[in-house]
Amino acid sequence: MKERPILMSGPMVRAILDGRKSQTRRIIKPQPQSAQRIAHIALLPPKSDGTYEELWWDGIGSADGRIPDCPYGQPGDRLWVRETWLPYDSDHVINGKKYAYRADCGPDSEVARIGYGYKWRPSIYMPRWASRITMEITKVRIERLQEITENGAEAEGFLMKSSLTTGVVAARFQFAEYWDSLNAKD
């Protein structure tokens, strides 16, 4: 069993803590070539109607070795979450904690943080000992981002919501907007 860090934004940390997020999607780098995917699917026996079954990579590896290993780990490995945080001075312990996490803080706590001169530290610099969330990988698969289902978006921590002005906003749509906000350059 291996442990690796994984970055999470404030809204995703809150979704994990609330029990709404049970999966995460990450970009594969380098991207598998479409020819490799076609070649891999072509190795599967066709169904009776001549179509091929949908291929899910389960983390064990492909028959032809063309799909890369998941850089985040395999089933049974653990991921510890890096999030925006700050350590308190040795003379400050608030609510029994030596750290604060931005995902937990509201406007009132921001005033106190600034008053004491504390500065948020980026998630990329969070050490293992300051992490409060550890997750176990139970399954790994490759899929196209656009193929996310409503259930998949809900497992990502997004809920269908209704609005008086826009009507019902699907979890898939909210996931797509959030993904684009984080990965616009990709």
C-alpha positions in Angstrom: 0.0 0.0 0.0 1.3 3.4 -1.0 0.4 6.9 0.1 0.4 9.9 -2.2 -0.8 13.5 -1.9 -3.7 14.9 -3.9 -4.7 18.5 -4.2 -8.3 19.5 -3.5 -10.0 22.8 -3.6 -12.1 24.2 -0.7 -15.5 23.3 -2.2 -14.3 19.7 -2.9 -12.9 19.4 0.7 -16.3 20.5 2.0 -18.0 17.9 -0.2 -15.7 15.2 1.2 -16.3 16.2 4.8 -20.1 16.4 4.1 -20.0 12.8 2.6 -21.1 14.0 -0.8 -17.9 13.3 -2.7 -16.9 9.7 -3.3 -14.9 9.9 -6.5 -12.5 12.3 -8.3 -11.5 12.8 -11.9 -8.0 13.7 -13.0 -6.5 14.4 -16.4 -4.2 11.6 -17.7 -0.9 12.9 -18.9 0.2 12.1 -21.4 -3.1 11.5 -23.1 -3.5 8.0 -24.7 -3.8 8.3 -28.4 -7.2 7.4 -29.9 -5.5 4.8 -32.1 -4.3 3.0 -29.0 -7.7 3.0 -27.5 -9.2 1.7 -30.7 -6.6 -1.0 -30.9 -7.2 -2.0 -27.3 -11.0 -2.2 -27.7 -10.5 -4.2 -30.9 -8.8 -6.9 -28.8 -12.1 -7.6 -27.0 -14.4 -10.1 -28.5 -17.5 -8.5 -30.1 -20.9 -9.0 -28.7 -23.5 -11.0 -30.7 -24.8 -7.9 -32.4 -21.3 -7.0 -33.7 -20.6 -4.1 -31.3 -17.9 -4.0 -28.7 -18.4 -3.8 -25.0 -17.4 -0.6 -23.2 -13.9 -0.9 -21.8 -13.2 0.0 -18.2 -9.6 -0.1 -17.1 -9.7 -1.4 -13.5 -6.1 -0.4 -12.6 -4.6 -3.8 -13.1 -3.4 -2.9 -16.6 -4.5 -3.7 -20.1 -3.9 -6.8 -22.0 -1.6 -5.1 -24.5 0.0 -2.7 -21.9 -0.9 0.4 -23.8 -2.9 2.2 -21.0 -0.5 3.8 -18.5 -0.5 3.1 -14.8 -2.6 5.6 -12.8 -0.1 8.1 -11.3 -2.4 8.5 -8.2 -2.2 4.8 -7.3 -4.0 1.5 -7.5 -6.9 0.0 -5.5 -5.8 -0.3 -1.9 -3.5 2.7 -2.0 -4.3 5.8 0.0 -4.5 9.5 -1.0 -4.0 12.2 1.6 -5.6 15.5 0.8 -3.6 18.7 0.5 -5.8 21.8 1.1 -5.2 25.5 1.8 -4.2 25.8 5.5 -2.3 27.7 8.1 -0.5 26.7 11.3 -1.1 28.7 14.5 1.8 30.0 16.6 2.8 27.8 19.5 0.9 30.1 21.9 -2.4 29.7 19.9 -4.5 26.6 20.0 -8.0 27.3 18.9 -10.7 24.7 19.6 -8.0 22.2 20.4 -6.4 22.6 17.0 -3.0 23.8 15.9 -4.1 24.4 12.3 -6.9 26.1 10.4 -8.2 25.0 7.1 -9.6 27.5 4.7 -12.5 25.2 3.7 -13.8 25.5 7.3 -13.5 29.3 7.6 -16.2 31.8 7.1 -16.1 35.6 7.0 -15.8 36.1 10.8 -12.8 33.8 11.0 -11.1 35.8 8.2 -11.3 38.9 10.3 -9.6 37.1 13.2 -7.0 35.5 10.9 -6.0 38.9 9.5 -6.0 40.5 13.0 -3.5 37.9 14.3 -1.4 38.3 11.1 -1.8 34.7 9.9 -1.5 34.0 6.2 -3.0 31.1 4.3 -0.5 28.6 2.9 -1.2 27.1 -0.6 -2.3 23.5 -0.6 0.7 22.4 -2.7 2.9 23.2 0.4 0.8 21.2 2.9 3.0 18.6 4.6 1.5 15.1 5.4 1.4 15.8 9.1 -1.0 18.7 8.6 -3.5 16.8 6.4 -6.7 15.8 8.0 -8.3 13.7 5.2 -7.0 10.3 4.0 -9.0 8.4 1.3 -8.5 4.8 0.0 -8.6 4.1 -3.7 -11.2 1.4 -4.4 -11.3 1.5 -8.2 -9.5 3.2 -11.1 -10.9 3.6 -14.6 -10.4 5.7 -17.7 -13.3 7.5 -19.3 -13.8 10.6 -21.4 -14.6 13.6 -19.3 -17.6 14.5 -21.4 -19.1 11.0 -20.7 -19.8 11.9 -17.0 -23.3 10.9 -16.0 -25.6 12.7 -13.6 -24.8 10.0 -11.0 -21.1 10.5 -11.6 -21.4 14.3 -11.1 -23.3 13.7 -7.9 -20.5 11.3 -6.7 -18.1 14.2 -7.5 -19.9 16.2 -4.9 -22.4 18.2 -7.0 -26.1 18.1 -6.4 -29.0 19.0 -8.8 -30.5 22.3 -7.7 -33.4 24.5 -8.8 -33.4 28.2 -9.3 -36.3 30.6 -9.9 -34.5 32.2 -12.7 -32.8 29.3 -14.5 -35.0 26.3 -13.5 -33.3 23.0 -12.6 -29.5 23.0 -13.0 -28.2 19.4 -13.4 -25.2 18.2 -11.4 -23.5 17.4 -14.7 -23.7 21.0 -15.8 -22.4 22.3 -12.4 -19.5 19.8 -12.6 -18.7 21.0 -16.2 -18.6 24.7 -15.1 -16.5 23.9 -12.0 -14.1 21.7 -14.1 -13.7 24.5 -16.7 -13.0 27.0 -13.9 -10.1 24.9 -12.6 -8.8 23.5 -15.9 -9.5 26.3 -18.5 -5.9 26.3 -19.7 -6.0 22.5 -20.3 
